[in-house]
Amino acid sequence: MQCPAPNPLVFESDRLDEHLSALRGDQPIALFGLKALNDILGGVHPGLNYAIGTGPGRGKTTLALQEADKLANDSHPVIYVSAELPAHKLLEKSLARLSGGKLALSEVADAAAADHPKHEAFEAALDMYRSCIAPNLCITGPLNTVELSNLVGLIARERNEAPIVFIDYLQLLACGITAGQQFIDERLAITACVKGLREISNLYGSPVIALSSTTRESYKSGKSSKPNLGMFGGSSTVEYSFDSVLFLADDDGKPDFPFEAPASGTPLKLVALKNRYGTLGEARLDFDGAHATFLDRG
């Protein structure tokens, strides 16, 4: 059997103009809604994979959904893969936030009734969601990465724009559903899932923003633990495969920021643990869980 001829030798002088064109076009396709994310990541870049991790109850779904809604509101096609919450519970969070503080998250379902005293605020938030967000947002339950790739391709063809993909969250998506395979070891499942997400980004240029849980040891240790890549479930895969890795941590005001009481909610800081195409840094946020909203601080 004859081996195929090797590819002709190509020096950089023959492809320099091609590379320069790609370099000039390497700009963000969108901006996040939160200044904290834009300051660290420089916006949403095509084909990059981002991971955001935190412990339980720190609002990772709220953060991702808020950004997904913002990007959809800016007319970008968005896929939100929810492996935990059903779509109507995500809508509940969106309507609480869109009400501008008029509806607490706990009031949204009751306010849907026409005779509720806050029904007008409910309808106003719903109208905003229906007209500005819903036409560009595709919420789906758990998919394996082959099914997700097909969906990304379909939307890219219909909209002539690669969708921005949110994964909520990585460990739930990975376990037992990656391309129909069953994995005994969660780390192998996560590795296969992350590989599939990278292939989607490479094929279509879709940015992927994946939420990640953290290890039990990391959140049992509390505020004393400095965020590090080892806190992520399947940490070696997250560490080596994602372009940027962020961690949402308690903001105790030390050592980077003087402590001051938040305007509302819980003071948190977003810490960049890895940023392949940028610098490492921190930014402050408030998490107003009662209204399903994150706000910039400082």
C-alpha positions as CSV (number, residue, x, y, z in Angstrom):
1,M,0.0,0.0,0.0
2,Q,1.4,3.3,-1.1
3,C,1.5,6.1,1.5
4,P,0.0,9.4,0.5
5,A,2.5,12.1,-0.5
6,P,3.4,14.5,2.3
7,N,1.9,18.0,2.2
8,P,4.1,20.5,0.4
9,L,6.3,22.6,2.6
10,V,4.8,26.0,3.3
11,F,6.7,28.7,4.9
12,E,5.2,31.5,6.9
13,S,5.9,34.0,4.1
14,D,3.4,32.2,1.9
15,R,0.6,32.4,4.5
16,L,1.4,35.6,6.4
17,D,-1.4,37.7,4.7
18,E,-3.9,35.0,5.7
19,H,-2.8,35.0,9.3
20,L,-2.9,38.8,9.4
21,S,-6.4,38.8,8.1
22,A,-7.5,36.4,10.8
23,L,-5.7,38.5,13.4
24,R,-7.5,41.7,12.4
25,G,-10.8,39.9,12.5
26,D,-10.2,38.5,16.0
27,Q,-12.6,40.8,17.8
28,P,-15.4,40.1,20.2
29,I,-18.7,39.4,18.6
30,A,-20.6,40.7,21.6
31,L,-20.2,42.3,25.0
32,F,-21.4,40.8,28.3
33,G,-24.0,42.8,30.3
34,L,-21.7,42.9,33.4
35,K,-18.7,45.2,33.3
36,A,-16.9,42.7,35.5
37,L,-17.0,40.0,32.8
38,N,-16.0,42.5,30.0
39,D,-13.1,43.8,32.1
40,I,-11.7,40.3,32.6
41,L,-12.6,38.6,29.3
42,G,-12.8,41.6,26.9
43,G,-16.2,40.5,25.6
44,V,-17.5,37.4,24.0
45,H,-15.0,36.0,21.5
46,P,-15.8,33.6,18.7
47,G,-14.7,30.0,19.2
48,L,-13.5,30.4,22.8
49,N,-14.6,28.2,25.7
50,Y,-15.2,29.8,29.1
51,A,-15.8,28.1,32.4
52,I,-17.4,29.7,35.4
53,G,-17.4,27.9,38.7
54,T,-18.6,28.4,42.2
55,G,-19.9,26.6,45.3
56,P,-23.6,25.9,45.9
57,G,-26.0,28.9,46.3
58,R,-23.6,31.4,44.8
59,G,-25.9,32.2,41.8
60,K,-24.1,30.5,38.9
61,T,-27.4,29.8,37.1
62,T,-28.6,33.4,37.7
63,L,-25.4,34.8,36.4
64,A,-25.4,32.7,33.2
65,L,-29.1,33.3,32.5
66,Q,-28.7,37.0,33.0
67,E,-26.0,37.1,30.4
68,A,-27.8,34.8,28.0
69,D,-30.9,37.1,28.2
70,K,-28.7,40.1,27.6
71,L,-27.0,38.6,24.5
72,A,-30.4,37.4,23.1
73,N,-31.8,40.9,23.7
74,D,-28.9,42.2,21.6
75,S,-30.2,40.0,18.8
76,H,-27.5,37.2,19.0
77,P,-28.8,33.7,18.8
78,V,-28.3,31.9,22.1
79,I,-28.6,28.3,23.2
80,Y,-29.1,27.7,26.9
81,V,-28.6,24.0,27.8
82,S,-30.2,23.5,31.2
83,A,-29.4,20.1,32.8
84,E,-30.9,21.0,36.1
85,L,-33.8,23.5,36.0
86,P,-36.9,23.3,33.7
87,A,-37.4,26.2,31.3
88,H,-40.3,27.7,33.3
89,K,-38.1,28.1,36.4
90,L,-35.5,29.9,34.2
91,L,-38.3,32.2,32.9
92,E,-39.3,32.9,36.5
93,K,-35.8,34.2,37.2
94,S,-35.8,36.3,34.0
95,L,-39.1,37.9,34.8
96,A,-38.0,38.8,38.3
97,R,-34.9,40.5,36.9
98,L,-36.8,42.3,34.1
99,S,-39.3,43.7,36.6
100,G,-36.6,46.0,37.8
101,G,-37.1,45.2,41.4
102,K,-40.9,45.3,41.4
103,L,-41.2,41.5,41.6
104,A,-39.2,39.3,44.0
105,L,-38.5,35.9,42.6
106,S,-40.9,34.4,45.2
107,E,-43.7,36.6,43.8
108,V,-43.5,35.9,40.1
109,A,-45.7,32.8,39.9
110,D,-48.5,34.4,42.0
111,A,-48.2,37.6,40.0
112,A,-49.2,35.7,36.9
113,A,-52.8,35.8,38.1
114,A,-54.8,38.7,36.7
115,D,-56.1,39.7,40.1
116,H,-52.7,39.9,41.8
117,P,-51.7,43.4,42.9
118,K,-48.4,43.1,41.0
119,H,-49.9,41.6,37.8
120,E,-49.1,44.8,35.9
121,A,-45.4,44.5,36.7
122,F,-45.6,40.8,35.7
123,E,-47.1,41.7,32.3
124,A,-44.6,44.4,31.7
125,A,-41.7,42.1,32.3
126,L,-43.3,39.4,30.2
127,D,-43.8,41.8,27.3
128,M,-40.1,42.7,27.4
129,Y,-39.1,39.0,27.4
130,R,-41.6,38.1,24.7
131,S,-40.5,40.8,22.3
132,C,-36.8,41.2,22.9
133,I,-35.4,37.9,24.3
134,A,-37.6,35.0,23.4
135,P,-37.1,35.3,19.6
136,N,-33.3,34.7,20.0
137,L,-33.1,32.3,22.9
138,C,-33.4,28.6,22.6
139,I,-33.7,26.8,26.0
140,T,-33.2,23.1,25.9
141,G,-32.9,20.3,28.4
142,P,-29.8,18.0,28.6
143,L,-28.3,17.1,25.2
144,N,-25.3,15.0,24.3
145,T,-22.6,16.8,22.4
146,V,-23.6,15.3,19.1
147,E,-27.2,16.5,19.5
148,L,-25.9,19.9,20.6
149,S,-23.6,20.2,17.6
150,N,-26.6,19.5,15.3
151,L,-28.6,22.2,17.0
152,V,-25.8,24.7,16.7
153,G,-25.4,23.9,13.0
154,L,-29.1,24.3,12.4
155,I,-29.3,27.7,14.1
156,A,-26.0,28.9,12.4
157,R,-27.5,28.1,9.0
158,E,-30.9,29.6,9.8
159,R,-29.5,32.8,11.3
160,N,-26.3,33.1,9.4
161,E,-24.6,33.5,12.8
162,A,-23.1,30.9,15.1
163,P,-25.1,30.8,18.4
164,I,-23.5,31.6,21.8
165,V,-23.9,28.4,23.9
166,F,-24.4,28.3,27.7
167,I,-24.0,25.0,29.5
168,D,-25.8,24.8,32.9
169,Y,-23.9,22.9,34.1
170,L,-20.9,20.9,32.9
171,Q,-20.9,18.0,35.4
172,L,-24.6,17.3,35.0
173,L,-24.4,17.4,31.2
174,A,-21.4,15.1,31.2
175,C,-22.5,12.3,33.5
176,G,-23.9,9.5,31.5
177,I,-25.3,11.4,28.5
178,T,-22.2,12.3,26.5
179,A,-22.9,10.9,23.1
180,G,-24.9,8.1,24.6
181,Q,-22.0,6.6,26.4
182,Q,-21.9,5.5,30.0
183,F,-18.9,6.4,32.2
184,I,-17.9,4.8,35.5
185,D,-15.5,7.6,36.3
186,E,-17.0,11.2,36.3
187,R,-13.7,12.6,35.2
188,L,-13.8,10.6,32.0
189,A,-17.3,11.8,31.3
190,I,-16.3,15.4,31.8
191,T,-13.3,15.0,29.6
192,A,-15.5,13.5,26.8
193,C,-18.0,16.3,27.2
194,V,-15.4,19.1,27.2
195,K,-13.8,17.6,24.1
196,G,-17.2,17.6,22.4
197,L,-17.8,21.2,23.3
198,R,-14.4,22.2,21.9
199,E,-15.2,20.5,18.7
200,I,-18.4,22.5,18.4
201,S,-16.5,25.7,19.0
202,N,-13.9,24.8,16.4
203,L,-16.4,23.7,13.8
204,Y,-18.9,26.6,14.0
205,G,-17.0,29.3,15.9
206,S,-19.6,29.3,18.7
207,P,-18.4,30.7,22.0
208,V,-19.2,28.2,24.8
209,I,-19.8,29.4,28.4
210,A,-20.0,26.4,30.7
211,L,-20.9,26.6,34.4
212,S,-19.1,24.2,36.6
213,S,-19.6,22.8,40.1
214,T,-16.8,22.6,42.5
215,T,-15.5,19.8,44.7
216,R,-17.1,19.1,48.0
217,E,-13.8,19.7,49.8
218,S,-13.6,23.2,48.3
219,Y,-16.9,24.5,49.6
220,K,-16.6,22.7,53.0
221,S,-13.5,24.6,53.6
222,G,-15.4,27.9,53.4
223,K,-14.1,31.5,53.0
224,S,-10.5,30.6,54.1
225,S,-9.7,28.8,50.8
226,K,-8.2,30.9,48.1
227,P,-9.8,30.0,44.7
228,N,-7.7,27.7,42.6
229,L,-8.2,25.4,39.6
230,G,-8.2,22.3,41.8
231,M,-11.6,23.3,43.1
232,F,-13.3,22.4,39.9
233,G,-15.0,19.1,39.3
234,G,-12.8,17.2,36.7
235,S,-10.2,19.9,37.4
236,S,-7.5,18.8,35.0
237,T,-9.9,18.9,32.1
238,V,-11.1,22.3,33.1
239,E,-7.6,23.6,33.6
240,Y,-6.2,22.5,30.3
241,S,-9.1,22.6,27.9
242,F,-10.9,26.0,28.6
243,D,-9.5,29.2,27.4
244,S,-10.7,31.1,30.4
245,V,-11.6,29.9,33.9
246,L,-13.4,32.2,36.4
247,F,-14.4,31.5,39.9
248,L,-17.2,33.3,41.8
249,A,-16.0,33.7,45.4
250,D,-17.0,35.5,48.6
251,D,-15.7,39.1,48.7
252,D,-14.4,39.5,52.2
253,G,-12.6,42.7,51.3
254,K,-9.1,41.1,51.6
255,P,-6.6,41.7,50.2
256,D,-7.6,43.4,47.0
257,F,-10.6,45.5,48.0
258,P,-11.5,47.5,51.0
259,F,-14.7,46.0,52.4
260,E,-17.9,48.1,52.1
261,A,-21.5,47.0,52.5
262,P,-23.1,46.0,49.2
263,A,-26.0,48.1,47.9
264,S,-28.1,44.9,48.1
265,G,-27.6,41.2,48.3
266,T,-24.4,39.3,48.7
267,P,-20.9,40.7,48.0
268,L,-19.0,38.4,45.6
269,K,-15.9,38.7,43.5
270,L,-15.2,37.2,40.1
271,V,-11.6,35.8,40.0
272,A,-9.8,34.9,36.8
273,L,-7.8,31.7,37.5
274,K,-6.9,31.2,33.8
275,N,-7.1,33.6,30.9
276,R,-5.3,32.3,27.9
277,Y,-5.7,35.5,25.8
278,G,-5.8,38.0,28.6
279,T,-4.6,38.9,32.0
280,L,-5.6,37.6,35.4
281,G,-7.7,39.8,37.6
282,E,-10.6,40.2,39.9
283,A,-13.9,42.2,39.8
284,R,-16.6,42.8,42.3
285,L,-20.3,41.9,42.0
286,D,-23.4,42.0,44.1
287,F,-25.7,38.9,44.0
288,D,-29.3,40.0,44.7
289,G,-30.8,36.5,44.9
290,A,-34.2,37.8,45.9
291,H,-34.5,39.5,42.5
292,A,-32.4,37.0,40.5
293,T,-29.9,39.8,39.5
294,F,-26.2,40.4,39.5
295,L,-24.9,44.0,39.7
296,D,-21.5,45.5,39.2
297,R,-19.7,47.0,42.2
298,G,-16.9,49.5,42.2
